[in-house]
Amino acid sequence: MERIRIAVLVSGGGTNLQALLDAEAAGTLKSGKISAVISDRPGAYALERARKAGVPAWEISRKACGGREAFEARLAEVLRESGAEIIVLAGFLSILSADFTRDWDHRMLNIHPSLIPSFCGEGFYGLKVHEAALARGVKLTGATVHFVNEIPDGGEIIAQQAVEVCPEDTPETLQRRVMEQAEWILLPRAAEEVCRKRLEERNA
Ligand code: GRF
């Protein structure tokens, strides 16, 4: 069966990558195939997850590339080499240029750990998102999968899942619940939906 090749871009622990790998193994992600994992941070544990799953992985260090232009040129080269048609940003921390994102219009997804438009945009990533949600005193937060455009966390929303905030929550306990109850469920579903639609359009 034809499947859309997916490149997953990572920077850290890779729990969202793991959710995608597990979904592919379980057959719930069946219209797409994770064909490459690319980290902008050397030694990210996500690379170990890729290795264990037998998925080709690359490290592209911005520092080693000597700036964003060279970094994006190398990234584009690896993506071409991998044959990827869809990019999934899974805990990826580098901001990509407008030119780069335009080349992947409606073909690049991102998972953000809040209900956009709350707690998103410049400077909102990782634990900072949950610290802001707790500081504001929201009773519900969650996660959002969206297409990526030139505005950080500004692209068209694909899916959202709400998660309850508990009175005794710390940023860490809230992050964990948002991952378990929202991110790790939403991202594989959204990847499957985008890949399935792409296959349908191609075979229409
Ligand atoms: C997490 O904060 C997640 O919400 C966000 O990126 C961070 C790391 O995720 N998407 P991962 O474990 O590397 O997938």
Boltz pocket constraint, residues with backbone or C-beta under 6 A from the ligand:
constraints:
  - pocket:
      binder: B
      contacts: [[A, 10], [A, 11], [A, 12], [A, 13], [A, 14], [A, 15], [A, 16], [A, 17], [A, 46], [A, 89], [A, 90], [A, 91], [A, 92], [A, 111], [A, 112], [A, 113], [A, 125], [A, 126], [A, 127], [A, 175], [A, 179], [A, 183]]
      max_distance: 6.0
